[in-house]
């Protein structure tokens, strides 16, 4: 590999990492317009394993906006990112896949003064990315929720 190719690969990895971080920030901040902009025009997301929907970025952003209202405090931690380039069909050097684990603590809106999260879930993301004229964009996002924890909440009907 030449130094030019190695530098280009490092730059791509940094750009891909920024995109995944921007994804987490958009969801945590409830910035659904920013969320939509992270996707390529044909981009789709699948949250069915976490009780959500599958659809294009606009449909999923609308669903997230509604379903995340009950969690005004949320923090996505996306870790163990594994990036590979050129694995999507008909690759021309402008595709990537990212597999990453996540932990997502959230707090319910009406939870008094407790700073502790009410709901914590974890699992794995599979991201398919595409290089576009605007830079790297999400082509597909698949959430594979592996676990979730709800604390006992006497009087609320919410249990583990």
Secondary structure as UniProt FT lines:
FT   HELIX           3..29
FT   HELIX           32..37
FT   STRAND          39..46
FT   HELIX           48..50
FT   STRAND          54..56
FT   HELIX           57..67
FT   HELIX           68..70
FT   STRAND          73..85
FT   TURN            89..90
FT   STRAND          95..107
FT   TURN            109..110
FT   TURN            112..113
FT   STRAND          119..132
FT   TURN            133..134
FT   STRAND          135..150
FT   TURN            154..157
//
